[in-house]
Amino acid sequence: FEAVGISSSKVTHINQKSAINMVSHQGVSSDQQRQVGRWELDRMVVFYLSDLPINVIKVLAGFSIRREDYFPDHAIITPPIELQQMI
């Protein structure tokens, strides 16, 4: 804020708020939202869980959390005959 001439004695949480709103609108579970924000986490999650909430990471990177967006149903795709003959 100082770079643009705004001074404040308060800590702002605007990035947290906008990020959590974005992932919420994309359908990320509330458990993963709490995990990434470290809100109301029990000891296991805070001290022992090393996995990052993958759906939050996908959404913040601009991707969808829908599995079908990444894994096409191979039964509905027929490869070209040239490709079939190569196998």
SEZATOR-673038 format. One record per residue: residue number from 1; x, y, z of N, C-alpha, C, O in turn. Coordinates in steps of 0.02 Angstrom, whole numbers, always signed. Each point is the difference from the previous one (the first is absolute). Example, Ala and Ser with C-alpha at 12.3 -4.5 7.8 and 13.67 -1.06 7.14 Angstrom:
! residues 2
<miti->1 n.px->+660 n.py->-284 n.pz->+390 ca.px->-45 ca.py->+59 ca.pz->+0 c.px->+45 c.py->+60 c.pz->+0 o.px->+52 o.py->-1 o.pz->+33>
<miti->2 n.px->-70 n.py->+54 n.pz->-69 ca.px->+42 ca.py->+59 ca.pz->+3 c.px->-39 c.py->+55 c.pz->+37 o.px->+25 o.py->+55 o.pz->+8>
! end
This chain:
! residues 87
<miti->1 n.px->+40 n.py->-60 n.pz->+0 ca.px->-40 ca.py->+60 ca.pz->+0 c.px->+43 c.py->+63 c.pz->+0 o.px->-18 o.py->+51 o.pz->-31>
<miti->2 n.px->+74 n.py->-54 n.pz->+66 ca.px->+43 ca.py->+58 ca.pz->+4 c.px->+25 c.py->+21 c.pz->-69 o.px->+11 o.py->+59 o.pz->-13>
<miti->3 n.px->-1 n.py->-107 n.pz->-31 ca.px->+25 ca.py->+15 ca.pz->-68 c.px->-47 c.py->+45 c.pz->-39 o.px->+21 o.py->+36 o.pz->-45>
<miti->4 n.px->-86 n.py->-38 n.pz->+63 ca.px->-48 ca.py->+42 ca.pz->-36 c.px->-27 c.py->+56 c.pz->+45 o.px->-51 o.py->+31 o.pz->-16>
<miti->5 n.px->+86 n.py->-19 n.pz->+72 ca.px->-18 ca.py->+57 ca.pz->+42 c.px->-55 c.py->-13 c.pz->+50 o.px->-30 o.py->+48 o.pz->+26>
<miti->6 n.px->+15 n.py->-110 n.pz->-12 ca.px->-52 ca.py->-16 ca.pz->+50 c.px->+35 c.py->-25 c.pz->+63 o.px->+37 o.py->-49 o.pz->-2>
<miti->7 n.px->-50 n.py->+83 n.pz->+57 ca.px->+30 ca.py->-22 ca.pz->+63 c.px->-54 c.py->-26 c.pz->+46 o.px->-56 o.py->+27 o.pz->+2>
<miti->8 n.px->+72 n.py->-80 n.pz->+33 ca.px->-49 ca.py->-30 ca.pz->+46 c.px->+37 c.py->-32 c.pz->+57 o.px->+54 o.py->-29 o.pz->-8>
<miti->9 n.px->-83 n.py->+34 n.pz->+67 ca.px->+30 ca.py->-33 ca.pz->+58 c.px->-31 c.py->-70 c.pz->+11 o.px->+19 o.py->-35 o.pz->+46>
<miti->10 n.px->-65 n.py->+17 n.pz->-88 ca.px->-35 ca.py->-64 ca.pz->+5 c.px->+28 c.py->-50 c.pz->-50 o.px->+23 o.py->+19 o.pz->-54>
<miti->11 n.px->-27 n.py->-82 n.pz->+72 ca.px->+19 ca.py->-53 ca.pz->-47 c.px->-61 c.py->-16 c.pz->-42 o.px->-55 o.py->-9 o.pz->+26>
<miti->12 n.px->+64 n.py->+6 n.pz->-90 ca.px->-56 ca.py->-14 ca.pz->-44 c.px->-1 c.py->-73 c.pz->-20 o.px->+52 o.py->-32 o.pz->-8>
<miti->13 n.px->-111 n.py->+6 n.pz->+0 ca.px->-9 ca.py->-70 ca.pz->-19 c.px->-36 c.py->-4 c.pz->-67 o.px->-33 o.py->-50 o.pz->-14>
<miti->14 n.px->+40 n.py->+101 n.pz->-28 ca.px->-35 ca.py->+1 ca.pz->-63 c.px->+19 c.py->-58 c.pz->-45 o.px->-42 o.py->-28 o.pz->-35>
<miti->15 n.px->+106 n.py->+8 n.pz->+35 ca.px->+20 ca.py->-56 ca.pz->-43 c.px->-31 c.py->-65 c.pz->+24 o.px->-22 o.py->-41 o.pz->-40>
<miti->16 n.px->+19 n.py->+31 n.pz->+106 ca.px->-33 ca.py->-60 ca.pz->+27 c.px->-73 c.py->+0 c.pz->-19 o.px->-27 o.py->-52 o.pz->-21>
<miti->17 n.px->-6 n.py->+108 n.pz->+28 ca.px->-72 ca.py->+4 ca.pz->-14 c.px->-14 c.py->-13 c.pz->-74 o.px->-45 o.py->-38 o.pz->-17>
<miti->18 n.px->+83 n.py->+69 n.pz->-27 ca.px->-13 ca.py->-9 ca.pz->-72 c.px->+17 c.py->-70 c.pz->-22 o.px->-35 o.py->-29 o.pz->-42>
<miti->19 n.px->+88 n.py->+0 n.pz->+69 ca.px->+19 ca.py->-69 ca.pz->-19 c.px->-53 c.py->-50 c.pz->+24 o.px->-19 o.py->-44 o.pz->-38>
<miti->20 n.px->-4 n.py->+52 n.pz->+99 ca.px->-49 ca.py->-48 ca.pz->+26 c.px->-66 c.py->+7 c.pz->-36 o.px->-35 o.py->-50 o.pz->-10>
<miti->21 n.px->+17 n.py->+110 n.pz->-10 ca.px->-61 ca.py->+9 ca.pz->-40 c.px->+7 c.py->-33 c.pz->-68 o.px->-48 o.py->-31 o.pz->-25>
<miti->22 n.px->+106 n.py->+37 n.pz->-6 ca.px->+11 ca.py->-29 ca.pz->-65 c.px->-5 c.py->-76 c.pz->+3 o.px->-34 o.py->-31 o.pz->-41>
<miti->23 n.px->+67 n.py->-1 n.pz->+90 ca.px->-2 ca.py->-73 ca.pz->+4 c.px->-69 c.py->-24 c.pz->+20 o.px->-22 o.py->-54 o.pz->-20>
<miti->24 n.px->-13 n.py->+93 n.pz->+60 ca.px->-68 ca.py->-19 ca.pz->+21 c.px->-47 c.py->-1 c.pz->-60 o.px->-40 o.py->-46 o.pz->-7>
<miti->25 n.px->+45 n.py->+96 n.pz->-36 ca.px->-42 ca.py->+3 ca.pz->-60 c.px->+15 c.py->-56 c.pz->-50 o.px->-41 o.py->-16 o.pz->-42>
<miti->26 n.px->+101 n.py->-13 n.pz->+47 ca.px->+19 ca.py->-54 ca.pz->-45 c.px->-17 c.py->-69 c.pz->+29 o.px->+15 o.py->-51 o.pz->-31>
<miti->27 n.px->-45 n.py->+49 n.pz->+89 ca.px->-23 ca.py->-63 ca.pz->+28 c.px->+49 c.py->-37 c.pz->+45 o.px->-10 o.py->-60 o.pz->+13>
<miti->28 n.px->+62 n.py->+93 n.pz->+10 ca.px->+47 ca.py->-33 ca.pz->+46 c.px->-35 c.py->-11 c.pz->+67 o.px->-35 o.py->+43 o.pz->+24>
<miti->29 n.px->+46 n.py->-102 n.pz->+5 ca.px->-34 ca.py->-17 ca.pz->+63 c.px->+20 c.py->+48 c.pz->+56 o.px->+54 o.py->+29 o.pz->+0>
<miti->30 n.px->-100 n.py->-21 n.pz->+47 ca.px->+14 ca.py->+45 ca.pz->+56 c.px->+57 c.py->-26 c.pz->+42 o.px->+37 o.py->+40 o.pz->+31>
<miti->31 n.px->-28 n.py->-106 n.pz->-28 ca.px->+57 ca.py->-28 ca.pz->+38 c.px->+66 c.py->+23 c.pz->-31 o.px->+46 o.py->+19 o.pz->+36>
<miti->32 n.px->-41 n.py->-21 n.pz->-102 ca.px->+62 ca.py->+22 ca.pz->-33 c.px->+8 c.py->+76 c.pz->+6 o.px->+56 o.py->+24 o.pz->+5>
<miti->33 n.px->-111 n.py->+13 n.pz->-5 ca.px->+5 ca.py->+72 ca.pz->+9 c.px->+28 c.py->+15 c.pz->+69 o.px->+45 o.py->+43 o.pz->+7>
<miti->34 n.px->-70 n.py->-76 n.pz->+44 ca.px->+26 ca.py->+11 ca.pz->+68 c.px->+73 c.py->-22 c.pz->+5 o.px->+40 o.py->+31 o.pz->+35>
<miti->35 n.px->-23 n.py->-86 n.pz->-69 ca.px->+69 ca.py->-25 ca.pz->+3 c.px->+49 c.py->+51 c.pz->-29 o.px->+52 o.py->+14 o.pz->+31>
<miti->36 n.px->-67 n.py->+14 n.pz->-88 ca.px->+46 ca.py->+47 ca.pz->-31 c.px->+5 c.py->+65 c.pz->+39 o.px->+52 o.py->+32 o.pz->+1>
<miti->37 n.px->-107 n.py->-12 n.pz->+31 ca.px->+1 ca.py->+61 ca.pz->+40 c.px->+20 c.py->-11 c.pz->+72 o.px->+7 o.py->+48 o.pz->+38>
<miti->38 n.px->+4 n.py->-111 n.pz->-19 ca.px->+16 ca.py->-19 ca.pz->+68 c.px->-51 c.py->+27 c.pz->+50 o.px->+18 o.py->+25 o.pz->+53>
<miti->39 n.px->-81 n.py->-32 n.pz->-71 ca.px->-54 ca.py->+22 ca.pz->+43 c.px->-28 c.py->-60 c.pz->+38 o.px->-20 o.py->-50 o.pz->-30>
<miti->40 n.px->+20 n.py->+54 n.pz->+96 ca.px->-29 ca.py->-50 ca.pz->+44 c.px->+26 c.py->-70 c.pz->-16 o.px->-39 o.py->-47 o.pz->-6>
<miti->41 n.px->+103 n.py->+40 n.pz->+0 ca.px->+29 ca.py->-65 ca.pz->-15 c.px->+19 c.py->-37 c.pz->+64 o.px->+23 o.py->+31 o.pz->+48>
<miti->42 n.px->-33 n.py->-96 n.pz->-48 ca.px->+21 ca.py->-38 ca.pz->+59 c.px->+75 c.py->-14 c.pz->-4 o.px->+32 o.py->+15 o.pz->-51>
<miti->43 n.px->-5 n.py->-43 n.pz->+103 ca.px->+72 ca.py->-11 ca.pz->+4 c.px->+27 c.py->-44 c.pz->-56 o.px->+54 o.py->+12 o.pz->-26>
<miti->44 n.px->-92 n.py->-64 n.pz->+7 ca.px->+24 ca.py->-44 ca.pz->-53 c.px->+14 c.py->+39 c.pz->-64 o.px->+52 o.py->-9 o.pz->-31>
<miti->45 n.px->-98 n.py->+51 n.pz->+12 ca.px->+8 ca.py->+38 ca.pz->-63 c.px->+56 c.py->+50 c.pz->+7 o.px->+41 o.py->+7 o.pz->-46>
<miti->46 n.px->-37 n.py->+28 n.pz->+101 ca.px->+50 ca.py->+52 ca.pz->+10 c.px->+71 c.py->-29 c.pz->+3 o.px->+46 o.py->+27 o.pz->-30>
<miti->47 n.px->-38 n.py->-83 n.pz->+67 ca.px->+67 ca.py->-25 ca.pz->+13 c.px->+21 c.py->-60 c.pz->-42 o.px->+60 o.py->-10 o.pz->-9>
<miti->48 n.px->-107 n.py->-29 n.pz->-16 ca.px->+20 ca.py->-63 ca.pz->-31 c.px->-19 c.py->-6 c.pz->-74 o.px->+35 o.py->-34 o.pz->-37>
<miti->49 n.px->-87 n.py->+66 n.pz->+16 ca.px->-22 ca.py->-7 ca.pz->-69 c.px->+46 c.py->+39 c.pz->-46 o.px->+7 o.py->+61 o.pz->+7>
<miti->50 n.px->+24 n.py->-95 n.pz->-54 ca.px->+47 ca.py->+34 ca.pz->-45 c.px->-29 c.py->+14 c.pz->-68 o.px->+27 o.py->+39 o.pz->-39>
<miti->51 n.px->-83 n.py->-72 n.pz->+22 ca.px->-30 ca.py->+10 ca.pz->-66 c.px->-32 c.py->+69 c.pz->-4 o.px->-31 o.py->+24 o.pz->+48>
<miti->52 n.px->+39 n.py->+7 n.pz->-104 ca.px->-33 ca.py->+64 ca.pz->-12 c.px->-69 c.py->-15 c.pz->-30 o.px->-8 o.py->-50 o.pz->-34>
<miti->53 n.px->-41 n.py->+93 n.pz->+46 ca.px->-66 ca.py->-11 ca.pz->-28 c.px->+1 c.py->+10 c.pz->-76 o.px->+0 o.py->+57 o.pz->-24>
<miti->54 n.px->+1 n.py->-111 n.pz->-13 ca.px->+12 ca.py->+1 ca.pz->-71 c.px->-53 c.py->+40 c.pz->-39 o.px->+17 o.py->+34 o.pz->-48>
<miti->55 n.px->-80 n.py->-37 n.pz->+69 ca.px->-51 ca.py->+38 ca.pz->-36 c.px->+9 c.py->+75 c.pz->+7 o.px->-12 o.py->+38 o.pz->-47>
<miti->56 n.px->+34 n.py->-16 n.pz->+105 ca.px->+14 ca.py->+71 ca.pz->+10 c.px->+57 c.py->+21 c.pz->-46 o.px->-3 o.py->+53 o.pz->-32>
<miti->57 n.px->+55 n.py->-93 n.pz->+29 ca.px->+58 ca.py->+16 ca.pz->-42 c.px->-21 c.py->+4 c.pz->-73 o.px->+21 o.py->+46 o.pz->-36>
<miti->58 n.px->-62 n.py->-93 n.pz->+13 ca.px->-23 ca.py->+1 ca.pz->-69 c.px->-38 c.py->+64 c.pz->-16 o.px->+13 o.py->+32 o.pz->-50>
<miti->59 n.px->-61 n.py->-15 n.pz->+94 ca.px->-41 ca.py->+59 ca.pz->-13 c.px->+42 c.py->+64 c.pz->+1 o.px->-9 o.py->+43 o.pz->-43>
<miti->60 n.px->+53 n.py->-36 n.pz->+91 ca.px->+41 ca.py->+60 ca.pz->+4 c.px->+48 c.py->+6 c.pz->-59 o.px->+22 o.py->+54 o.pz->-18>
<miti->61 n.px->-7 n.py->-111 n.pz->-14 ca.px->+43 ca.py->+0 ca.pz->-60 c.px->-41 c.py->+10 c.pz->-63 o.px->+28 o.py->+2 o.pz->-55>
<miti->62 n.px->-94 n.py->+4 n.pz->+62 ca.px->-42 ca.py->+14 ca.pz->-59 c.px->-30 c.py->-62 c.pz->-32 o.px->-27 o.py->+5 o.pz->-56>
<miti->63 n.px->+30 n.py->-62 n.pz->+89 ca.px->-28 ca.py->-62 ca.pz->-28 c.px->-65 c.py->-18 c.pz->+34 o.px->-19 o.py->+29 o.pz->+51>
<miti->64 n.px->-16 n.py->-77 n.pz->-79 ca.px->-63 ca.py->-25 ca.pz->+27 c.px->+15 c.py->-58 c.pz->+47 o.px->+51 o.py->-33 o.pz->-6>
<miti->65 n.px->-98 n.py->+20 n.pz->+53 ca.px->+8 ca.py->-58 ca.pz->+43 c.px->-39 c.py->-60 c.pz->-26 o.px->+1 o.py->-53 o.pz->+30>
<miti->66 n.px->-36 n.py->+63 n.pz->-85 ca.px->-39 ca.py->-56 ca.pz->-28 c.px->+46 c.py->-51 c.pz->-32 o.px->+38 o.py->+17 o.pz->-46>
<miti->67 n.px->-41 n.py->-79 n.pz->+70 ca.px->+44 ca.py->-53 ca.pz->-24 c.px->-7 c.py->-10 c.pz->-75 o.px->+49 o.py->-12 o.pz->-35>
<miti->68 n.px->-110 n.py->+16 n.pz->+9 ca.px->-12 ca.py->-13 ca.pz->-71 c.px->+33 c.py->+53 c.pz->-45 o.px->+6 o.py->-11 o.pz->-60>
<miti->69 n.px->+14 n.py->+67 n.pz->+87 ca.px->+35 ca.py->+50 ca.pz->-40 c.px->+71 c.py->-23 c.pz->-18 o.px->+30 o.py->+27 o.pz->-47>
<miti->70 n.px->-3 n.py->-75 n.pz->+84 ca.px->+68 ca.py->-22 ca.pz->-11 c.px->+6 c.py->-73 c.pz->-24 o.px->+49 o.py->-18 o.pz->-32>
<miti->71 n.px->-99 n.py->-22 n.pz->+47 ca.px->+2 ca.py->-70 ca.pz->-16 c.px->-59 c.py->-17 c.pz->-45 o.px->-54 o.py->-15 o.pz->+24>
<miti->72 n.px->+65 n.py->+17 n.pz->-90 ca.px->-56 ca.py->-14 ca.pz->-46 c.px->-21 c.py->-73 c.pz->+4 o.px->+40 o.py->-44 o.pz->+16>
<miti->73 n.px->-103 n.py->+32 n.pz->-30 ca.px->-26 ca.py->-68 ca.pz->-2 c.px->+24 c.py->-33 c.pz->-64 o.px->-23 o.py->+17 o.pz->-55>
<miti->74 n.px->+70 n.py->-63 n.pz->+61 ca.px->+31 ca.py->-30 ca.pz->-59 c.px->-49 c.py->-42 c.pz->-40 o.px->+12 o.py->-13 o.pz->-59>
<miti->75 n.px->-66 n.py->-8 n.pz->+90 ca.px->-48 ca.py->-42 ca.pz->-36 c.px->-37 c.py->+40 c.pz->-53 o.px->-27 o.py->-30 o.pz->-48>
<miti->76 n.px->+24 n.py->+95 n.pz->+54 ca.px->-37 ca.py->+40 ca.pz->-49 c.px->+45 c.py->+29 c.pz->-54 o.px->-24 o.py->+33 o.pz->-47>
<miti->77 n.px->+89 n.py->-43 n.pz->+53 ca.px->+47 ca.py->+27 ca.pz->-49 c.px->+26 c.py->-58 c.pz->-43 o.px->+29 o.py->-48 o.pz->+25>
<miti->78 n.px->-40 n.py->+54 n.pz->-90 ca.px->+26 ca.py->-50 ca.pz->-46 c.px->+60 c.py->+29 c.pz->-36 o.px->-6 o.py->+49 o.pz->-36>
<miti->79 n.px->+65 n.py->-78 n.pz->+47 ca.px->+60 ca.py->+26 ca.pz->-33 c.px->-4 c.py->-9 c.pz->-75 o.px->-33 o.py->-46 o.pz->-24>
<miti->80 n.px->+66 n.py->+89 n.pz->-14 ca.px->+1 ca.py->-7 ca.pz->-73 c.px->+29 c.py->-69 c.pz->-19 o.px->+41 o.py->-28 o.pz->+35>
<miti->81 n.px->-64 n.py->+2 n.pz->-91 ca.px->+21 ca.py->-66 ca.pz->-24 c.px->+76 c.py->-5 c.pz->-7 o.px->+29 o.py->-53 o.pz->+13>
<miti->82 n.px->+3 n.py->+108 n.pz->-35 ca.px->+73 ca.py->+0 ca.pz->-7 c.px->+34 c.py->-13 c.pz->+67 o.px->+49 o.py->-37 o.pz->+4>
<miti->83 n.px->-75 n.py->+66 n.pz->+48 ca.px->+27 ca.py->-10 ca.pz->+67 c.px->-13 c.py->-71 c.pz->+24 o.px->+43 o.py->-31 o.pz->+30>
<miti->84 n.px->-103 n.py->+6 n.pz->-42 ca.px->-16 ca.py->-68 ca.pz->+19 c.px->+46 c.py->-51 c.pz->-33 o.px->+21 o.py->-49 o.pz->+31>
<miti->85 n.px->-4 n.py->+61 n.pz->-94 ca.px->+43 ca.py->-46 ca.pz->-37 c.px->+72 c.py->+1 c.pz->+26 o.px->+37 o.py->-48 o.pz->-10>
<miti->86 n.px->-17 n.py->+102 n.pz->+42 ca.px->+68 ca.py->+6 ca.pz->+26 c.px->+9 c.py->-42 c.pz->+64 o.px->+57 o.py->-16 o.pz->+19>
<miti->87 n.px->-112 n.py->-1 n.pz->+12 ca.px->+4 ca.py->-37 ca.pz->+64 c.px->+5 c.py->-74 c.pz->-12 o.px->+4 o.py->-39 o.pz->+48>
! end
